[in-house]
Amino acid sequence: MALNLDTFDPKSASDLGNAITGEIKSMGEQWWTTNCTDVEGYVRALSEATMQTTQALAEGRLTEDQARQIFEMQKSAYGTTLTFTQYMTAALAQNVLDKTFDIVAHAVANKTGIDLFANARNTA
């Protein structure tokens, strides 16, 4: 169930912490579902290409130099996959930070009537 920030009025630090944790858990699960499939596909394709190159080298269809060049390109592709994963993880971390302070901002505003975070929330 999504947290309704317009009416969110935590009664304790535990209520606030539970709301933040619940939202972060949901974000993390969504991130994992999306990115696990993508990364798994990239790694599978690169692994298959590596095995094909290895087989071609073993069968003499590639020279050692050709195989070395292909393996270097595959290594670069693996590196790109890792860079993509790092970027997506950093994007998740930023989203977690934004969501956490959005929840805090609403909790403060709903409890006190004072919107201390108006500028921060309006620029997101």
The 8 nearest C-alpha neighbors of each residue, nearest first, counted from 0:
[[1, 2, 3, 21, 22, 25, 18, 24],
 [2, 0, 3, 22, 4, 21, 25, 18],
 [1, 3, 4, 0, 18, 7, 22, 21],
 [4, 2, 5, 6, 7, 1, 0, 102],
 [3, 5, 7, 6, 2, 105, 102, 106],
 [4, 6, 3, 7, 105, 109, 106, 8],
 [5, 7, 4, 3, 8, 109, 105, 106],
 [6, 8, 4, 5, 3, 106, 9, 109],
 [9, 7, 106, 110, 109, 6, 10, 105],
 [10, 8, 14, 15, 11, 7, 106, 12],
 [9, 11, 14, 8, 12, 15, 13, 110],
 [12, 10, 14, 13, 9, 15, 16, 8],
 [11, 13, 15, 14, 16, 10, 9, 17],
 [12, 14, 16, 11, 15, 17, 10, 9],
 [15, 13, 11, 17, 9, 12, 16, 18],
 [14, 16, 12, 18, 13, 17, 9, 19],
 [17, 15, 13, 19, 18, 14, 12, 20],
 [16, 18, 20, 14, 15, 19, 13, 21],
 [19, 17, 21, 15, 16, 20, 14, 22],
 [18, 20, 16, 22, 17, 21, 99, 23],
 [21, 19, 17, 23, 18, 22, 24, 16],
 [22, 20, 24, 18, 19, 23, 17, 25],
 [21, 23, 25, 19, 24, 20, 26, 18],
 [22, 24, 26, 20, 25, 21, 27, 95],
 [25, 23, 27, 21, 22, 26, 20, 28],
 [24, 26, 22, 28, 23, 27, 29, 21],
 [27, 25, 23, 29, 24, 28, 30, 22],
 [28, 26, 30, 24, 29, 25, 23, 31],
 [27, 29, 31, 25, 30, 26, 24, 32],
 [28, 30, 32, 26, 27, 31, 25, 33],
 [31, 29, 27, 33, 28, 32, 34, 26],
 [30, 32, 28, 34, 35, 29, 33, 27],
 [33, 31, 29, 30, 35, 34, 28, 36],
 [34, 32, 30, 31, 35, 36, 29, 37],
 [33, 35, 37, 31, 36, 32, 30, 38],
 [34, 36, 38, 31, 37, 32, 33, 39],
 [35, 37, 39, 34, 38, 33, 40, 32],
 [38, 36, 34, 40, 39, 35, 41, 33],
 [39, 37, 41, 35, 40, 36, 34, 42],
 [38, 40, 36, 42, 37, 41, 35, 43],
 [41, 39, 43, 37, 38, 42, 44, 36],
 [40, 42, 38, 44, 43, 39, 45, 37],
 [43, 41, 45, 39, 44, 40, 46, 38],
 [42, 44, 46, 40, 45, 41, 39, 47],
 [45, 43, 47, 41, 46, 42, 40, 48],
 [44, 46, 48, 42, 47, 43, 49, 41],
 [47, 45, 49, 43, 48, 44, 42, 50],
 [46, 48, 50, 44, 49, 45, 43, 51],
 [49, 47, 45, 51, 46, 50, 52, 44],
 [48, 50, 46, 52, 47, 51, 45, 53],
 [49, 51, 53, 47, 52, 48, 54, 46],
 [52, 50, 48, 54, 53, 49, 55, 47],
 [51, 53, 55, 49, 50, 54, 56, 48],
 [52, 54, 50, 56, 51, 55, 49, 57],
 [53, 55, 57, 51, 56, 52, 50, 58],
 [56, 54, 60, 52, 58, 57, 53, 61],
 [55, 57, 61, 59, 53, 54, 58, 60],
 [56, 58, 54, 55, 59, 53, 60, 61],
 [59, 57, 55, 56, 60, 54, 61, 53],
 [58, 60, 56, 61, 57, 55, 62, 54],
 [61, 59, 55, 58, 56, 62, 57, 54],
 [62, 60, 56, 59, 55, 65, 66, 63],
 [61, 63, 65, 64, 66, 56, 59, 60],
 [62, 64, 66, 65, 67, 61, 56, 68],
 [63, 65, 67, 62, 66, 68, 61, 69],
 [66, 64, 62, 68, 67, 63, 61, 69],
 [65, 67, 69, 63, 68, 64, 70, 61],
 [66, 68, 64, 70, 65, 69, 63, 71],
 [69, 67, 71, 65, 66, 70, 64, 72],
 [68, 70, 66, 72, 71, 67, 73, 65],
 [69, 71, 73, 67, 72, 68, 66, 74],
 [72, 70, 74, 68, 73, 69, 67, 75],
 [73, 71, 75, 69, 74, 70, 76, 68],
 [74, 72, 70, 76, 75, 71, 69, 77],
 [75, 73, 71, 77, 72, 76, 70, 78],
 [74, 76, 78, 72, 73, 77, 71, 79],
 [75, 77, 73, 79, 78, 74, 72, 80],
 [78, 76, 80, 74, 79, 75, 73, 81],
 [79, 77, 75, 81, 76, 80, 82, 74],
 [78, 80, 82, 76, 77, 81, 83, 75],
 [79, 81, 83, 77, 78, 82, 84, 76],
 [82, 80, 84, 78, 83, 79, 85, 77],
 [81, 83, 79, 85, 84, 80, 86, 78],
 [84, 82, 80, 86, 81, 85, 79, 87],
 [85, 83, 81, 87, 82, 86, 88, 80],
 [86, 84, 82, 88, 83, 87, 81, 89],
 [87, 85, 89, 83, 88, 84, 82, 90],
 [86, 88, 90, 84, 89, 85, 83, 91],
 [87, 89, 91, 85, 90, 86, 84, 92],
 [90, 88, 92, 86, 91, 87, 85, 93],
 [89, 91, 87, 93, 88, 92, 86, 94],
 [92, 90, 94, 88, 89, 93, 95, 87],
 [91, 93, 89, 95, 90, 94, 88, 96],
 [94, 92, 96, 90, 95, 91, 97, 89],
 [93, 95, 91, 97, 96, 92, 98, 90],
 [96, 94, 92, 98, 93, 97, 99, 91],
 [95, 97, 93, 99, 94, 98, 92, 100],
 [96, 98, 94, 100, 95, 99, 101, 93],
 [99, 97, 101, 95, 96, 100, 94, 102],
 [100, 98, 96, 102, 101, 97, 19, 95],
 [99, 101, 103, 102, 97, 98, 104, 96],
 [100, 102, 98, 104, 99, 103, 97, 105],
 [101, 103, 105, 99, 100, 104, 106, 98],
 [104, 102, 100, 106, 101, 105, 107, 99],
 [105, 103, 101, 107, 102, 106, 116, 100],
 [104, 106, 108, 102, 107, 103, 109, 4],
 [105, 107, 103, 109, 104, 108, 8, 110],
 [108, 106, 104, 110, 105, 109, 111, 103],
 [109, 107, 112, 114, 113, 105, 111, 110],
 [110, 108, 106, 112, 107, 105, 111, 8],
 [109, 111, 107, 108, 8, 106, 112, 9],
 [112, 110, 113, 108, 109, 107, 114, 106],
 [113, 111, 108, 109, 110, 114, 107, 115],
 [112, 114, 108, 111, 115, 107, 109, 110],
 [115, 113, 108, 116, 117, 112, 104, 107],
 [116, 114, 117, 113, 104, 108, 107, 118],
 [115, 117, 119, 114, 118, 104, 120, 101],
 [118, 116, 120, 119, 114, 115, 121, 104],
 [119, 117, 121, 120, 116, 122, 115, 123],
 [118, 120, 116, 117, 122, 121, 123, 115],
 [121, 119, 117, 123, 122, 118, 116, 101],
 [120, 122, 118, 119, 123, 117, 116, 101],
 [123, 121, 120, 119, 118, 117, 116, 97],
 [122, 120, 121, 119, 97, 118, 101, 98]]
